[in-house]
Every structure is written in structure tokens, then in C-alpha cells.
């Protein structure tokens, strides 16, 4: 599954709870492959949320989010995310990404390679 900027996704954690993230940017880097820049929502639930749960997805869009973090595609895909909606990415949403990308291009910014739920 290829994710695109603005995708809202849910994934099941090892404890059975569900977490959510939004894709901010997607970069292809020769030595690492695809890097997803994500932001997590500051909420978990014991019940799954799907794209059919329109009111839940609408509410999710209003909840606080936790910054920006770049992570390798393999770690995102192994979490088996479910695309549940879309929330456009505005220029203001990319401030953390821009700082990271400048540092990354200078050889000073890293990328997460640990499981998504550990971030």
C-alpha cells in the first residue's frame, strides 16, 4: 500500500489498541528507499475506526497531533495501516518537516527504523 500526503491512517498496536497518524510528506532516498514523514494523533482507542465511521474520522481531524517524525517505509507497512480518510497538508503543517529535511540533506538528520508503535 502506497500512502500519500494527507492520508489519515489507523493501525493496531501490539496491546490491541488502535493509534492514528497522518502522512505529511513522502520522500524517496537512494540509500534508504521511501521515507514517510508522519505525525501521530494524541489519542488511542480500543475500538477500530474505519473510513465508514465518518463522524469518528471527522472528530479525529480536530484532535491534537504530535509533531513530525520521519520513518522508513518498511516500518510503516509492517504496522498494516488502514487508510481511513484524508486531511490536506498545509504549508504550516510542514515546518518540522522542512527543518528535518534541511538537516537530513546536510547529513545531520536521522530517520526512525524502529517499529511505528514505539515512536
TACORQUI-V375604 format. One record per residue. N is the residue number from 0. RES is the residue in one letter. PHI is phi in radians with two decimals (* if undefined). NEAR is the number of other ideal C-beta (glycine too) atoms within 8 Angstrom. D_CENTER is the distance of its C-alpha to the mean C-alpha in whole Angstrom. Layout:
# TACORQUI-V375604
N&RES&PHI&NEAR&D_CENTER ; N&RES&PHI&NEAR&D_CENTER
This chain:
# TACORQUI-V375604
0&X&*&5&14 ; 1&X&-1.62&3&12 ; 2&X&-1.73&11&9 ; 3&X&-2.25&7&10 ; 4&X&-0.94&8&9 ; 5&X&1.71&10&9 ; 6&X&-1.10&11&8 ; 7&X&-1.75&15&8 ; 8&X&-2.34&13&7 ; 9&X&-2.03&13&9 ; 10&X&-2.62&14&10 ; 11&X&-1.56&9&13 ; 12&X&-1.47&10&14 ; 13&X&-1.12&4&17 ; 14&X&-1.51&4&19 ; 15&X&1.60&6&19 ; 16&X&-1.39&9&17 ; 17&X&-1.94&13&13 ; 18&X&-2.15&12&10 ; 19&X&-2.40&14&8 ; 20&X&-2.53&13&4 ; 21&X&-2.15&14&4 ; 22&X&-1.43&15&4 ; 23&X&-1.62&12&7 ; 24&X&-2.73&11&9 ; 25&X&-2.29&11&10 ; 26&X&-2.18&9&13 ; 27&X&-1.88&7&16 ; 28&X&-2.10&8&18 ; 29&X&-0.86&4&21 ; 30&X&-1.37&3&21 ; 31&X&-2.08&8&17 ; 32&X&1.51&8&16 ; 33&X&-1.45&10&13 ; 34&X&-2.06&14&11 ; 35&X&-1.69&13&7 ; 36&X&-1.70&14&6 ; 37&X&-2.11&13&3 ; 38&X&-2.33&12&5 ; 39&X&-1.66&11&6 ; 40&X&-1.49&13&9 ; 41&X&-1.50&7&12 ; 42&X&-2.78&8&13 ; 43&X&-2.36&7&14 ; 44&X&-2.54&8&17 ; 45&X&-1.54&6&19 ; 46&X&-1.88&5&19 ; 47&X&-1.17&8&17 ; 48&X&-2.15&12&16 ; 49&X&-2.06&8&16 ; 50&X&-1.11&8&16 ; 51&X&-1.34&4&20 ; 52&X&-1.54&9&19 ; 53&X&-0.96&6&20 ; 54&X&-1.15&6&21 ; 55&X&-1.17&8&18 ; 56&X&-1.15&13&15 ; 57&X&-1.05&8&17 ; 58&X&-1.13&8&17 ; 59&X&-0.96&14&14 ; 60&X&-1.08&9&13 ; 61&X&-1.63&5&16 ; 62&X&-1.47&9&15 ; 63&X&-1.06&5&14 ; 64&X&-2.14&9&10 ; 65&X&-1.83&7&10 ; 66&X&0.55&6&10 ; 67&X&-2.08&10&8 ; 68&X&-2.54&10&8 ; 69&X&-1.53&15&8 ; 70&X&-2.53&15&9 ; 71&X&-1.18&13&11 ; 72&X&-0.97&10&10 ; 73&X&-1.00&7&13 ; 74&X&-1.24&13&11 ; 75&X&-1.25&13&8 ; 76&X&-1.17&9&11 ; 77&X&-1.18&8&13 ; 78&X&-1.40&11&11 ; 79&X&0.88&7&12 ; 80&X&-1.16&12&10 ; 81&X&-1.99&10&11 ; 82&X&-1.28&10&11 ; 83&X&-1.97&13&12 ; 84&X&3.10&10&13 ; 85&X&-2.48&6&12 ; 86&X&-2.46&8&12 ; 87&X&-0.90&5&13 ; 88&X&-1.67&11&12 ; 89&X&-1.63&6&15 ; 90&X&-0.97&4&17 ; 91&X&-1.10&5&16 ; 92&X&-1.26&9&13 ; 93&X&-1.78&11&13 ; 94&X&-1.07&7&15 ; 95&X&-1.10&8&13 ; 96&X&-1.07&13&12 ; 97&X&-1.08&8&16 ; 98&X&-1.11&8&17 ; 99&X&-1.09&12&15 ; 100&X&-1.09&11&16 ; 101&X&-1.09&9&20 ; 102&X&-1.15&9&20 ; 103&X&-1.07&12&18 ; 104&X&-1.10&7&21 ; 105&X&-1.55&7&23 ; 106&X&1.37&5&23 ; 107&X&-2.04&5&22 ; 108&X&-2.01&12&18 ; 109&X&-1.77&5&16 ; 110&X&-2.38&10&13 ; 111&X&-1.22&10&12 ; 112&X&-2.18&6&14 ; 113&X&-1.59&6&14 ; 114&X&-0.99&8&12 ; 115&X&-0.94&11&9 ; 116&X&-1.21&9&11 ; 117&X&-1.49&5&13 ; 118&X&-1.67&9&11
